[in-house]
Amino acid sequence: MFDVERVREDFPILSSEVHGRPLVYFDNSATSQKPRCVIEAVTDLYTNHNSNIHRGVHELSGRCSAAYEDARSKVRGFINAPRDEEVIFTRGTTESINLVAQSFASAYLERGDEVIVTDMEHHSNIVPWQMACERSGASLRSMPFDDDGNLETHLLEEMLNPRTRMVAVSHVSNVLGTVNPVKDIASLAHEHDVPLLVDAAQSAPHMKVDVQDIDCDFLAFSGHKVHAETGIGVLYGKSEWLEDMPPYQGGGGMVGIVKMGGTTYAEPPLKFEAGTPNYVGAVSLSAALDYIASLGMENVAKHEAVLTEHMLESLAGFEGLTLYGNAPLRCPVFSFNLDGIHHYDAGQILDKMGIAVRTGTHCAEPLMDHYGITGNVRASLAMYNTVEEIDILAEGLRKVQGLFA
Ligand code: PLP
């Protein structure tokens, strides 16, 4: 069903060499590689159709406007949102969360209110809330996790109270790979009439994400992590919230009537899309989602489960290696340190072998504090990675250890 070698042929960069060695690309949580169909969709748009959208009466503008709105429908299908109007295009997960933190907070967050995040969030789902709390006089609370990387969700019941205005949680940790029980969190939050925002940056590339099944109020993800271009992202929001929330930015495209005495706003989603949107990025996202659909997300997930099992077996038997996170449900993201070897040194030596991993805090400093470390090495896999590449990494790590022995 899923032929990884054929899939790899669709990604031109995967046949390249780095430092004279075949590229092993294990930095997919940072950004994923692009299939030829995405690259070609962008080239085709610029070569044959390019024009700004929503403002022109001419043919090219009509084509690009239609392609942009088609992309919105495709995203709606990808996350099973009930309506196209609930899909807002942004620059990425970061902007999507900032949009909610600013717009939602200015309407609903007051002095004494509370927002709940978790200790395993990416900075994108911490800092915007800190800023919103600072502006409003609300306070930020955080749900801890255990050493295996499981959220202590039993504590959420105690944390939720009449002053809680929002719960914001990552679907999948970008460091530990943990898949968080967002559906349970949604129902618990809703019992207290509190909305839930899900950061799906690391789940969207690996599993079916269904906003109706989760029953989240907001959900954010980035195009560049699901094999589309950089600079395009998505915010899903339930209509009842989007209609009530004030605009995030002002400018062209988000207005009804503009007079010097005052302005009326367009309906969602346009209310939240001020200025020329990234219509080229939206078209690339549309092509990327078509590509994923052509493989089948279930097939991608099955292949990645095989990779996960192999990686865990490989790392389990590794003396002098500490793996962070051991959740029962996980995506193929693995963070670790080698005893006595700085993560940065390990990453640099692996790079010389053509193996691209990420080192540092991965924009998750509170998570690093939990383990009392300054950073680690992260190998994050995607649909086009192979069991053989995992063996190359293991061999590479042994060489790193040998160099420091
Ligand atoms: N949330 C998570 C869990 C992430 O892993 C990332 C990026 O790595 C982000 C948010 C931010 O995504 P972007 O930089 O595409 O806005």
Residues whose N, C-alpha, C, O or C-beta is under 5 A from the ligand:
A	BS01	PLP	S29 A30 G92 T93 T94 E95 H122 S124 S170 V172 N174 D199 A201 Q202 S222
